[in-house]
């Protein structure tokens, strides 16, 4: 098994990012990443283009989408389910996640304690507690690692783990554009070839680490 550096939360100009798909892939390559997940808000329009540029430049692209609701944001990775995000509510989110997982996708709760703002409101998690019994992962650290909200997210992740929930800890830069800051990566423990399905399996199985770009551990598996 080998651990590979990934960024699992990325946006392009197909939603509210500044990157074109090619620019995102080139930025990921320059950062030394083995792969990314493209998770534009409520659209997968840029995925095909990103996958092709990923092949060209040697960066694995996991197809994805960020369900952006008024009750919280969930990154759904795999590109298998095609669930209509407009149908996701607080009342049915557990069943929608199960539906996505049955098709082969995984679901990760994003930036659980982000304060809302006019664009992409609903960043703070207001889904029912039951969601943690079906999610595959929890974005325990997001954006600049010094953000105060990360202390709350890490504390909640540790609490959930003690309560018996099986959630992979992941990092999400929520990468919209190149900007200054102290950013981390998610390292995925992959057995076999470096491909999308093996990357998804690493998250399902909890083989994740949050590290700085040099590999120093910030949050263990």
C-alpha positions as CSV (number, residue, x, y, z in Angstrom):
1,X,0.0,0.0,0.0
2,X,1.2,3.5,-0.8
3,X,-0.2,6.9,0.3
4,X,-0.8,9.4,-2.4
5,X,-1.5,13.1,-2.0
6,X,-5.0,14.2,-3.1
7,X,-7.1,17.4,-3.0
8,X,-10.7,16.1,-2.7
9,X,-12.6,19.4,-2.9
10,X,-12.1,21.5,-6.0
11,X,-14.1,24.0,-8.1
12,X,-13.8,25.4,-11.6
13,X,-15.4,28.1,-13.7
14,X,-18.3,25.6,-14.2
15,X,-19.5,26.8,-10.8
16,X,-17.9,29.5,-8.7
17,X,-14.2,28.8,-9.3
18,X,-11.7,30.9,-11.3
19,X,-9.9,27.9,-12.7
20,X,-10.7,26.4,-16.1
21,X,-10.5,22.6,-15.8
22,X,-7.0,22.7,-17.5
23,X,-5.8,25.4,-15.1
24,X,-7.0,23.3,-12.1
25,X,-5.1,20.2,-13.3
26,X,-1.9,22.2,-14.0
27,X,-2.2,23.8,-10.5
28,X,-2.6,20.4,-9.0
29,X,0.4,19.0,-10.9
30,X,2.5,22.0,-9.8
31,X,1.5,21.4,-6.2
32,X,2.7,17.8,-6.5
33,X,-0.7,16.1,-6.1
34,X,-1.3,12.7,-7.5
35,X,-5.0,13.4,-7.9
36,X,-8.0,15.6,-7.3
37,X,-11.7,15.3,-7.0
38,X,-13.7,17.9,-9.1
39,X,-16.6,18.9,-7.0
40,X,-18.3,21.9,-8.6
41,X,-21.5,23.1,-6.9
42,X,-24.5,21.1,-8.2
43,X,-23.0,20.4,-11.6
44,X,-20.6,17.9,-13.2
45,X,-20.3,19.9,-16.4
46,X,-16.5,20.2,-16.1
47,X,-15.7,16.6,-15.2
48,X,-15.2,15.2,-18.7
49,X,-12.8,18.0,-19.6
50,X,-10.9,17.7,-16.4
51,X,-10.6,13.9,-16.8
52,X,-9.0,14.4,-20.2
53,X,-6.6,17.0,-19.0
54,X,-5.8,14.8,-16.0
55,X,-4.7,12.0,-18.5
56,X,-2.7,14.5,-20.5
57,X,-0.8,15.9,-17.5
58,X,-0.7,12.8,-15.2
59,X,-3.1,13.8,-12.5
60,X,-5.9,11.4,-11.5
61,X,-9.3,13.0,-11.6
62,X,-12.2,11.6,-9.4
63,X,-15.5,12.7,-10.9
64,X,-17.6,14.4,-8.3
65,X,-20.2,17.1,-7.4
66,X,-20.9,19.2,-4.3
67,X,-24.5,18.9,-3.2
68,X,-25.0,22.6,-2.2
69,X,-28.1,22.9,-0.1
70,X,-29.5,25.3,2.5
71,X,-28.8,22.7,5.2
72,X,-25.2,21.8,4.5
73,X,-22.8,20.8,1.7
74,X,-21.9,17.2,0.8
75,X,-19.2,16.2,-1.7
76,X,-20.3,13.1,-3.6
77,X,-17.4,11.4,-5.4
78,X,-17.4,8.7,-8.1
79,X,-19.7,10.1,-10.8
80,X,-21.9,7.0,-10.8
81,X,-25.2,8.2,-9.3
82,X,-26.3,11.3,-11.1
83,X,-28.8,12.2,-8.3
84,X,-30.7,15.4,-8.8
85,X,-29.3,17.7,-6.1
86,X,-32.6,19.7,-6.0
87,X,-34.3,16.8,-4.5
88,X,-32.0,16.6,-1.4
89,X,-33.6,17.8,1.8
90,X,-33.0,17.5,5.5
91,X,-35.7,14.9,5.6
92,X,-34.4,12.6,2.8
93,X,-30.7,13.2,2.8
94,X,-29.9,9.9,4.4
95,X,-31.8,8.0,1.7
96,X,-30.2,10.1,-1.0
97,X,-26.8,9.3,0.3
98,X,-27.7,5.6,0.4
99,X,-28.9,5.9,-3.2
100,X,-25.6,7.4,-4.3
101,X,-23.6,4.8,-2.5
102,X,-25.7,2.0,-4.0
103,X,-24.6,3.3,-7.4
104,X,-20.9,3.2,-6.3
105,X,-20.4,6.8,-5.0
106,X,-19.1,8.0,-1.7
107,X,-20.3,10.9,0.4
108,X,-18.3,13.3,2.5
109,X,-19.6,16.1,4.8
110,X,-17.9,19.4,3.8
111,X,-16.8,22.3,6.1
112,X,-19.4,21.5,8.8
113,X,-18.9,24.8,10.8
114,X,-18.5,27.3,8.0
115,X,-20.4,30.5,8.5
116,X,-22.8,31.2,5.7
117,X,-22.5,34.0,3.2
118,X,-24.7,35.2,0.3
119,X,-23.1,33.0,-2.4
120,X,-23.4,29.2,-1.7
121,X,-25.3,29.7,1.5
122,X,-25.9,26.7,3.8
123,X,-22.3,25.9,4.3
124,X,-22.8,25.0,8.0
125,X,-24.1,21.6,8.7
126,X,-27.8,21.5,9.8
127,X,-28.5,17.9,8.7
128,X,-29.9,15.5,11.3
129,X,-27.4,13.5,13.4
130,X,-28.5,10.3,11.6
131,X,-26.4,11.5,8.6
132,X,-23.2,10.4,10.3
133,X,-24.3,6.8,10.3
134,X,-24.2,6.7,6.5
135,X,-21.5,9.2,5.4
136,X,-18.2,7.8,4.3
137,X,-16.1,10.8,5.3
138,X,-15.9,14.0,7.3
139,X,-13.9,17.1,6.2
140,X,-12.2,17.5,9.6
141,X,-9.8,20.2,8.3
142,X,-10.7,22.7,5.5
143,X,-9.2,25.7,3.7
144,X,-6.3,27.4,5.6
145,X,-5.4,25.0,8.4
146,X,-5.3,28.0,10.8
147,X,-9.0,28.7,10.4
148,X,-10.7,28.7,13.9
149,X,-13.6,26.6,12.5
150,X,-11.1,23.7,12.0
151,X,-10.8,23.4,15.8
152,X,-14.6,22.7,16.0
153,X,-14.5,20.3,13.1
154,X,-11.6,18.3,14.5
155,X,-13.3,18.2,17.9
156,X,-16.5,17.0,16.4
157,X,-14.7,14.4,14.3
158,X,-13.0,13.0,17.4
159,X,-16.3,12.9,19.2
160,X,-18.0,11.0,16.4
161,X,-15.1,8.6,16.3
162,X,-15.4,7.9,20.0
163,X,-19.2,7.3,19.6
164,X,-18.5,4.6,17.1
165,X,-19.1,6.3,13.7
166,X,-16.8,5.1,11.0
167,X,-15.9,8.2,9.0
168,X,-12.7,8.8,7.1
169,X,-11.0,12.0,8.1
170,X,-10.3,14.1,5.0
171,X,-9.0,17.6,4.2
172,X,-10.8,20.0,1.8
173,X,-9.0,23.1,0.5
174,X,-12.3,24.0,-1.2
175,X,-10.0,25.1,-4.0
176,X,-11.5,27.8,-6.2
177,X,-8.4,29.7,-7.2
178,X,-4.7,30.0,-6.3
179,X,-4.4,32.0,-3.1
180,X,-2.0,32.4,-0.2
181,X,-2.4,30.3,2.9
182,X,-1.2,27.2,4.8
183,X,-3.0,24.4,3.0
184,X,-2.9,20.6,3.6
185,X,-3.7,17.5,1.6
186,X,-5.5,14.2,2.1
187,X,-3.3,11.2,1.6
188,X,-5.1,8.1,0.4
189,X,-3.7,4.6,1.2
190,X,-4.1,2.9,-2.1
191,X,-3.4,-0.8,-2.8
192,X,-2.8,-1.7,-6.4
193,X,-3.0,0.7,-9.3
194,X,-3.6,4.4,-8.8
195,X,-7.1,4.7,-10.3
196,X,-10.5,6.2,-9.3
197,X,-12.0,3.0,-7.9
198,X,-9.0,2.3,-5.7
199,X,-9.0,5.9,-4.5
200,X,-12.7,5.6,-3.6
201,X,-12.0,2.3,-1.8
202,X,-9.3,4.0,0.3
203,X,-11.9,6.5,1.6
204,X,-14.5,3.8,2.2
205,X,-12.0,1.8,4.2
206,X,-10.8,4.8,6.2
207,X,-7.2,4.7,4.8
208,X,-6.8,8.4,4.9
209,X,-4.3,10.9,6.5
210,X,-4.4,14.6,6.7
211,X,-0.9,16.0,6.2
212,X,0.9,19.1,5.1
213,X,2.3,19.0,1.5
214,X,5.6,17.6,2.8
215,X,3.8,14.6,4.4
216,X,3.9,15.7,8.1
217,X,0.9,14.3,9.9
218,X,-1.8,16.8,11.0
219,X,-4.5,14.3,11.7
220,X,-4.0,10.5,11.7
221,X,-6.1,7.8,10.1
